[in-house]
Amino acid sequence: MTEVPSDHTLPPRAFHLLAKPTGAICNLDCDYCFFLSKESLYPGSRFRMADELLDSYIRQLIGAQQCQEVSVAWQGGEPMLMGLDFFRRSIQYQNKYRRPGMTISNTIQTNGTLIDDEWAAFFAENDFLVGISIDGPRGMHDAYRRDKAGEPTFDRVVRGLDLLRDHGVEFNALVTLHRANADHPLEVYRFLRDDLGIRHIQLIPIVERVAESETGEAAAGEHGERGADTYGSDRPPRTQRGDAVTERSITAEQYGRFLIAIFEEWVRRDVAEVYVDLFDVALANWMGEPSGSCVFSPTCGLALAMEHNGDVYSCDHFVEPEYLLGNIADTPMSELVASTRQRRFGHDKLDTLPDYCRRCSVRFACHGGCPKDRFVLTPDGEPGLNYLCAGYMAFFEHVDRPMRIMTELARRRRAPAEIMQLYAAEDAERDAARIAPSTRC
């Protein structure tokens, strides 16, 4: 077992905290959203972060970081429901508590439907990085991403993207992979790249963990079941329990095929032009550098979540009572982040890794994936294998050669994008051999 430091007064040098000023409240009702049901954790709440808590949050976040670069991350639910004045005040507090020489950046994850000219101008003026949730072309996106009335959202999201582009706002796409789009990797990728002009893409596999008896679509609710003026309180509470998944979840094999298909397109024409999060993470792991992703790091625990009332949880995917660390109104944020309990949460990722994973040839790239998905048995019957293992293994084994090539290029102070020239030459040689006339009699 990994030794966990017992001195909880020493915080990590840096950590990431997702702040949820509206809690689970959202103006959409996406079928696969795991967070909507978290509303049930706070019965009777207004689900709006109070101004005094906002002040305390910004002050404590800046004070707890032992570096000169601080990221303020907003998520939900839908954080834009707080209104512009809330975020204007957050900027004022950041300027108030900023230390000399400190750089503070803001990120916000949004469904994009509420963006108008005023919001876009604010994001541009304050250098926000905006993450937009979009799942591909219209039919794939609207399959599960609908509003409270069951109406599609694609047009509103694209309008929001257009406004961000018009105002020069930096943005990326967060793309969830599920039954509706998992078998169409190139259609999704080319739509994002060519039709929307997106250059930064995050891929999130939907794995809805449930009990065997709840594997149908109804396990997490269907859009249209709730009225337009309600939220997610009538959904069954979603927890990290169960050894089955819903029908709309992606399979491990689909995930591997999706990644491989778009990688083959990317490595031939888009290196250093389009950034796909998992490809960047893989290259970092091949180069022996920190991946920048807790999912593909040996341990985790430095990416926490804070609810609208100041409650801090071990992780955004573990907003459940047993993972509640405390409230920043009662205990300083720095102590919660550095607590023995949180450090144990982070080290458990390594300590519970099955022997099957420890012997795996691509462990250095995968590290067992996210603990939330480690609920199946290994081939020899040991618990704790990642549900997506087959997909990860297929992808990481497939990219081994090109990752080694790009690593060598980087070590020789050459651009990894040079690999595209190699692929072009190899493809041309292969095509020529395929069409060359036979010399046999």
C-alpha positions as CSV (number, residue, x, y, z in Angstrom):
1,M,0.0,0.0,0.0
2,T,1.2,3.5,-0.9
3,E,2.2,5.5,2.2
4,V,0.0,8.5,2.7
5,P,1.5,11.4,4.5
6,S,-0.2,12.0,7.8
7,D,0.5,15.7,8.1
8,H,-2.8,17.2,6.8
9,T,-1.5,20.8,7.3
10,L,0.7,20.6,4.2
11,P,-1.4,21.2,1.1
12,P,-0.3,20.1,-2.3
13,R,1.6,22.7,-4.4
14,A,-1.4,23.0,-6.7
15,F,-4.8,21.4,-7.2
16,H,-7.9,21.8,-9.3
17,L,-11.3,22.6,-8.0
18,L,-14.5,22.5,-10.0
19,A,-16.9,25.1,-8.5
20,K,-20.6,24.4,-9.1
21,P,-22.4,27.7,-8.2
22,T,-25.8,26.3,-9.3
23,G,-25.2,22.8,-8.0
24,A,-27.0,20.3,-10.2
25,I,-29.5,22.8,-11.6
26,C,-29.5,23.0,-15.4
27,N,-31.8,24.3,-18.1
28,L,-31.3,21.1,-20.1
29,D,-32.3,17.5,-19.3
30,C,-29.7,15.4,-21.0
31,D,-30.6,11.7,-20.6
32,Y,-27.1,10.6,-19.7
33,C,-26.3,13.4,-17.3
34,F,-25.0,11.8,-14.0
35,F,-25.2,15.1,-12.1
36,L,-28.8,16.1,-12.3
37,S,-29.9,13.7,-9.6
38,K,-27.4,15.3,-7.2
39,E,-30.1,17.9,-6.6
40,S,-31.6,15.3,-4.1
41,L,-28.5,15.9,-1.9
42,Y,-29.8,19.4,-1.0
43,P,-33.5,19.3,-0.5
44,G,-35.1,22.8,-0.2
45,S,-32.0,24.6,-1.5
46,R,-32.2,27.6,-3.8
47,F,-29.1,26.3,-5.6
48,R,-27.4,29.6,-5.9
49,M,-24.0,30.4,-4.5
50,A,-24.2,33.3,-2.0
51,D,-22.0,36.3,-2.5
52,E,-20.2,35.9,0.8
53,L,-19.4,32.3,-0.2
54,L,-18.1,33.5,-3.6
55,D,-15.8,35.9,-1.8
56,S,-14.6,33.2,0.6
57,Y,-14.2,30.7,-2.2
58,I,-12.0,33.0,-4.4
59,R,-9.9,34.1,-1.4
60,Q,-9.3,30.6,-0.2
61,L,-8.6,29.1,-3.6
62,I,-6.0,31.8,-4.3
63,G,-4.5,31.5,-0.8
64,A,-4.3,27.7,-1.0
65,Q,-2.3,27.5,-4.2
66,Q,1.5,27.5,-3.8
67,C,2.2,28.6,-7.3
68,Q,1.7,31.7,-9.4
69,E,-0.8,30.3,-11.8
70,V,-4.3,29.7,-10.6
71,S,-7.3,28.3,-12.5
72,V,-10.8,29.2,-11.5
73,A,-13.1,26.5,-12.9
74,W,-16.8,26.9,-13.2
75,Q,-19.2,24.0,-13.9
76,G,-22.6,22.7,-13.1
77,G,-25.4,21.9,-13.8
78,E,-25.3,25.0,-15.9
79,P,-23.2,27.7,-14.3
80,M,-24.4,30.4,-16.6
81,L,-27.8,30.3,-14.8
82,M,-26.1,32.4,-12.1
83,G,-26.2,35.4,-14.4
84,L,-23.5,37.7,-15.6
85,D,-23.3,39.9,-12.4
86,F,-22.2,36.8,-10.4
87,F,-19.3,36.3,-12.7
88,R,-18.4,40.0,-12.8
89,R,-18.2,39.9,-9.0
90,S,-16.0,36.8,-9.2
91,I,-13.5,38.8,-11.4
92,Q,-13.6,41.6,-8.9
93,Y,-12.7,39.2,-6.0
94,Q,-10.0,37.6,-8.1
95,N,-8.4,41.0,-8.6
96,K,-8.9,41.8,-4.9
97,Y,-7.0,38.7,-3.7
98,R,-4.5,38.2,-6.5
99,R,-0.9,38.1,-5.3
100,P,1.7,40.2,-7.1
101,G,2.9,38.4,-10.2
102,M,0.1,35.9,-10.1
103,T,-1.8,34.8,-13.3
104,I,-5.4,33.8,-12.8
105,S,-7.4,32.1,-15.6
106,N,-11.0,31.2,-15.8
107,T,-12.7,28.3,-17.4
108,I,-16.3,27.5,-17.7
109,Q,-18.1,24.4,-18.9
110,T,-21.5,25.2,-20.4
111,N,-24.1,23.7,-22.7
112,G,-23.9,26.9,-24.8
113,T,-27.6,27.5,-25.1
114,L,-27.6,30.7,-23.0
115,I,-24.7,32.4,-24.7
116,D,-25.6,35.8,-26.3
117,D,-23.6,38.8,-27.3
118,E,-23.2,40.2,-23.8
119,W,-22.0,36.9,-22.4
120,A,-19.6,36.4,-25.3
121,A,-18.2,39.9,-24.9
122,F,-17.7,39.2,-21.2
123,F,-15.8,36.0,-21.9
124,A,-13.6,37.7,-24.4
125,E,-12.9,40.7,-22.1
126,N,-11.9,38.4,-19.2
127,D,-10.0,35.7,-21.3
128,F,-12.3,32.9,-20.3
129,L,-11.7,29.4,-21.8
130,V,-15.2,28.1,-22.7
131,G,-15.9,24.5,-22.9
132,I,-19.0,23.7,-25.0
133,S,-20.8,20.4,-24.8
134,I,-21.7,19.1,-28.3
135,D,-22.0,15.5,-29.4
136,G,-21.6,15.8,-33.1
137,P,-24.0,16.5,-36.0
138,R,-27.6,17.4,-35.3
139,G,-29.1,13.9,-35.0
140,M,-26.3,12.5,-32.8
141,H,-26.3,15.6,-30.6
142,D,-30.1,15.8,-30.2
143,A,-30.5,12.1,-29.4
144,Y,-29.8,12.7,-25.7
145,R,-29.1,16.5,-25.3
146,R,-32.6,18.0,-25.0
147,D,-34.2,20.7,-22.8
148,K,-36.7,20.4,-20.0
149,A,-39.6,20.3,-22.5
150,G,-37.9,17.5,-24.5
151,E,-36.9,19.9,-27.3
152,P,-33.7,19.6,-29.3
153,T,-30.8,21.9,-28.5
154,F,-28.4,21.6,-31.5
155,D,-29.3,24.9,-33.1
156,R,-28.9,26.9,-29.9
157,V,-25.5,25.3,-29.2
158,V,-24.2,26.1,-32.6
159,R,-25.5,29.7,-32.3
160,G,-23.6,30.0,-29.0
161,L,-20.4,28.7,-30.7
162,D,-20.8,31.2,-33.5
163,L,-21.1,34.0,-31.0
164,L,-17.9,32.9,-29.2
165,R,-16.1,32.8,-32.5
166,D,-17.3,36.2,-33.5
167,H,-16.0,37.7,-30.3
168,G,-12.7,35.9,-30.4
169,V,-13.3,33.7,-27.3
170,E,-11.1,30.7,-26.9
171,F,-13.3,27.6,-26.7
172,N,-13.1,23.8,-26.9
173,A,-15.6,21.0,-27.5
174,L,-16.5,18.4,-24.9
175,V,-17.9,15.5,-26.8
176,T,-19.6,12.6,-24.9
177,L,-19.5,9.2,-26.6
178,H,-22.6,7.1,-26.4
179,R,-24.8,4.7,-28.4
180,A,-26.0,7.5,-30.8
181,N,-22.5,8.5,-32.0
182,A,-20.0,5.8,-31.0
183,D,-20.2,4.0,-34.3
184,H,-19.6,7.2,-36.3
185,P,-16.1,8.4,-35.3
186,L,-15.1,10.1,-38.6
187,E,-18.5,11.7,-39.1
188,V,-18.2,13.2,-35.6
189,Y,-14.6,14.2,-35.9
190,R,-14.9,15.8,-39.4
191,F,-18.1,17.7,-38.4
192,L,-16.3,19.2,-35.4
193,R,-13.2,20.0,-37.4
194,D,-14.6,21.0,-40.8
195,D,-18.1,22.3,-40.1
196,L,-17.6,23.9,-36.8
197,G,-13.9,24.8,-37.0
198,I,-13.1,23.3,-33.6
199,R,-9.5,22.8,-32.8
200,H,-9.6,21.5,-29.2
201,I,-11.6,18.4,-28.5
202,Q,-12.2,16.5,-25.3
203,L,-13.8,13.0,-25.6
204,I,-15.8,11.7,-22.7
205,P,-17.1,8.1,-22.8
206,I,-20.5,7.7,-21.3
207,V,-20.4,4.8,-18.8
208,E,-23.6,4.9,-16.8
209,R,-23.1,2.4,-14.0
210,V,-26.2,0.7,-12.6
211,A,-27.4,-2.5,-11.1
212,E,-28.2,-5.4,-13.5
213,S,-31.9,-4.8,-13.0
214,E,-31.6,-1.2,-14.2
215,T,-29.8,-1.6,-17.5
216,G,-32.6,-0.2,-19.7
217,E,-33.0,3.4,-20.8
218,A,-35.4,4.0,-18.0
219,A,-32.7,3.5,-15.4
220,A,-31.7,7.2,-15.8
221,G,-34.9,8.6,-17.1
222,E,-36.1,9.7,-20.5
223,H,-36.3,13.3,-21.7
224,G,-39.8,14.6,-21.7
225,E,-40.8,12.8,-18.4
226,R,-40.4,16.1,-16.4
227,G,-42.1,19.4,-17.0
228,A,-40.3,22.4,-18.2
229,D,-40.3,24.0,-14.8
230,T,-38.7,21.1,-12.9
231,Y,-35.2,19.9,-12.6
232,G,-33.7,16.4,-11.8
233,S,-35.0,15.6,-8.3
234,D,-37.2,12.8,-9.6
235,R,-34.3,11.0,-11.1
236,P,-33.0,8.0,-9.1
237,P,-29.8,9.1,-7.3
238,R,-26.8,8.2,-9.4
239,T,-23.9,6.7,-7.4
240,Q,-20.8,4.8,-8.3
241,R,-22.3,1.4,-7.6
242,G,-23.5,-1.5,-9.8
243,D,-21.8,-3.9,-12.1
244,A,-23.8,-3.2,-15.3
245,V,-24.3,-0.2,-17.6
246,T,-27.3,1.4,-19.3
247,E,-28.1,0.6,-22.9
248,R,-26.9,4.0,-24.1
249,S,-23.5,3.6,-22.6
250,I,-20.6,3.1,-25.0
251,T,-18.9,-0.3,-25.0
252,A,-15.2,-0.8,-24.5
253,E,-14.8,-2.1,-28.0
254,Q,-16.7,0.8,-29.5
255,Y,-14.5,3.2,-27.6
256,G,-11.3,1.6,-28.9
257,R,-12.6,1.7,-32.5
258,F,-13.7,5.3,-32.1
259,L,-10.3,6.4,-30.9
260,I,-8.3,4.5,-33.4
261,A,-10.4,5.7,-36.3
262,I,-10.0,9.4,-35.5
263,F,-6.4,8.9,-34.6
264,E,-5.7,7.5,-38.1
265,E,-7.2,10.6,-39.6
266,W,-5.5,13.0,-37.1
267,V,-2.0,11.5,-37.4
268,R,-2.1,12.0,-41.2
269,R,-3.3,15.6,-41.4
270,D,-4.0,17.3,-38.1
271,V,-1.0,16.9,-35.8
272,A,-0.4,20.4,-34.2
273,E,-3.6,21.7,-35.8
274,V,-6.3,19.8,-33.9
275,Y,-5.8,18.9,-30.3
276,V,-7.6,15.8,-29.0
277,D,-7.1,15.5,-25.3
278,L,-6.4,11.7,-25.2
279,F,-3.8,12.0,-27.9
280,D,-2.0,14.7,-26.0
281,V,-2.2,12.6,-22.8
282,A,-0.8,9.6,-24.6
283,L,2.1,11.5,-26.0
284,A,3.0,12.9,-22.6
285,N,2.9,9.4,-21.1
286,W,5.1,8.0,-23.9
287,M,7.6,10.8,-23.2
288,G,7.6,10.0,-19.5
289,E,6.1,13.4,-18.6
290,P,3.1,14.1,-16.3
291,S,0.0,13.5,-18.4
292,G,-2.0,16.4,-17.1
293,S,-5.0,14.1,-16.6
294,C,-5.9,12.4,-13.4
295,V,-7.6,9.6,-15.4
296,F,-4.3,8.5,-16.9
297,S,-2.0,9.3,-13.9
298,P,-0.9,6.7,-11.3
299,T,-2.8,8.4,-8.5
300,C,-5.5,11.1,-8.4
301,G,-7.1,13.3,-5.7
302,L,-6.0,16.7,-6.9
303,A,-9.2,17.4,-8.9
304,L,-12.0,18.1,-6.4
305,A,-15.5,19.5,-6.7
306,M,-17.3,22.2,-4.6
307,E,-21.0,22.5,-4.4
308,H,-23.0,25.7,-4.4
309,N,-23.0,25.9,-0.6
310,G,-19.3,25.3,-0.1
311,D,-19.3,21.5,0.4
312,V,-16.1,20.0,-1.0
313,Y,-16.1,16.5,-2.4
314,S,-13.2,14.2,-3.3
315,C,-14.1,14.3,-7.1
316,D,-16.7,15.6,-9.5
317,H,-17.7,11.9,-10.1
318,F,-18.0,11.2,-6.4
319,V,-20.4,13.8,-5.2
320,E,-21.9,11.4,-2.7
321,P,-22.2,11.7,1.1
322,E,-19.4,9.3,1.8
323,Y,-17.0,11.4,-0.2
324,L,-17.9,14.8,1.4
325,L,-14.7,16.2,2.9
326,G,-16.3,19.2,4.6
327,N,-17.4,22.8,4.0
328,I,-15.0,25.7,3.4
329,A,-17.1,27.8,5.8
330,D,-16.1,25.5,8.6
331,T,-12.7,24.1,7.5
332,P,-10.2,26.0,5.4
333,M,-10.0,24.7,1.8
334,S,-6.3,24.0,2.1
335,E,-7.0,21.6,5.0
336,L,-9.7,19.8,3.1
337,V,-7.6,19.3,0.0
338,A,-4.6,18.1,2.1
339,S,-6.5,15.9,4.5
340,T,-5.5,12.3,5.1
341,R,-8.9,11.3,3.9
342,Q,-8.4,13.0,0.5
343,R,-4.9,11.7,0.1
344,R,-6.1,8.2,0.8
345,F,-8.8,8.7,-1.9
346,G,-6.1,9.6,-4.4
347,H,-3.7,6.8,-3.5
348,D,-6.4,4.2,-3.5
349,K,-6.3,4.5,-7.3
350,L,-2.9,2.9,-7.3
351,D,-3.3,0.6,-4.3
352,T,-6.4,-1.1,-5.7
353,L,-5.0,-1.6,-9.1
354,P,-5.5,-5.3,-10.0
355,D,-2.4,-7.5,-10.7
356,Y,-3.7,-8.0,-14.2
357,C,-3.2,-4.2,-14.8
358,R,0.1,-4.1,-13.0
359,R,1.4,-6.7,-15.5
360,C,-0.1,-4.9,-18.6
361,S,2.3,-3.6,-21.3
362,V,0.4,-0.3,-21.6
363,R,0.0,0.3,-17.9
364,F,2.3,3.4,-18.2
365,A,-0.2,5.0,-20.5
366,C,-3.4,3.9,-18.8
367,H,-2.7,3.5,-15.0
368,G,-6.1,1.7,-14.7
369,G,-8.2,4.7,-15.9
370,C,-10.7,6.5,-13.7
371,P,-11.7,4.7,-10.5
372,K,-15.4,5.4,-11.3
373,D,-15.1,2.9,-14.2
374,R,-13.2,0.1,-12.4
375,F,-16.1,-2.2,-11.6
376,V,-15.6,-5.4,-13.7
377,L,-13.5,-8.5,-13.1
378,T,-10.2,-9.3,-14.7
379,P,-9.8,-12.5,-16.8
380,D,-8.6,-14.3,-13.6
381,G,-11.5,-13.0,-11.5
382,E,-9.9,-10.2,-9.6
383,P,-12.2,-7.1,-9.1
384,G,-11.3,-3.6,-10.1
385,L,-10.7,-3.8,-13.8
386,N,-11.8,-0.8,-15.8
387,Y,-15.0,-1.3,-17.8
388,L,-13.2,0.4,-20.8
389,C,-10.1,-1.7,-20.5
390,A,-10.4,-3.5,-23.9
391,G,-10.8,-0.1,-25.6
392,Y,-7.9,1.4,-23.8
393,M,-5.7,-1.6,-24.6
394,A,-6.7,-1.6,-28.3
395,F,-6.0,2.1,-28.6
396,F,-2.7,2.3,-26.7
397,E,-1.3,-0.7,-28.5
398,H,-2.4,0.7,-31.8
399,V,-0.6,4.1,-31.3
400,D,2.6,2.7,-29.8
401,R,4.7,3.1,-33.0
402,P,3.5,6.6,-33.9
403,M,3.9,7.7,-30.3
404,R,7.4,6.4,-30.2
405,I,8.1,8.3,-33.5
406,M,6.7,11.5,-32.2
407,T,8.6,11.1,-28.9
408,E,11.9,10.6,-30.8
409,L,11.2,13.7,-32.9
410,A,10.5,15.8,-29.8
411,R,13.7,14.6,-28.1
412,R,15.6,15.6,-31.2
413,R,14.0,19.0,-31.0
414,R,12.0,18.5,-34.1
415,A,8.3,19.0,-34.4
416,P,6.2,15.9,-33.8
417,A,4.0,17.0,-36.7
418,E,6.8,15.8,-39.0
419,I,5.2,12.3,-38.5
420,M,2.6,13.4,-41.1
421,Q,5.3,13.4,-43.8
422,L,6.3,9.8,-42.8
423,Y,2.7,8.7,-43.0
424,A,2.2,10.4,-46.4
425,A,5.3,8.6,-47.8
426,E,4.2,5.2,-46.4
427,D,0.6,5.7,-47.7
428,A,1.9,6.6,-51.1
429,E,4.2,3.6,-51.2
430,R,1.4,1.3,-50.2
431,D,-0.9,2.8,-52.8
432,A,1.7,2.4,-55.5
433,A,2.3,-1.2,-54.6
434,R,-1.5,-1.9,-54.6
435,I,-2.0,-0.6,-58.2
436,A,1.4,-1.6,-59.7
437,P,0.9,-4.0,-62.7
438,S,1.9,-7.5,-62.2
439,T,5.2,-8.6,-63.9
440,R,4.4,-12.3,-63.6
441,C,3.5,-14.3,-66.8
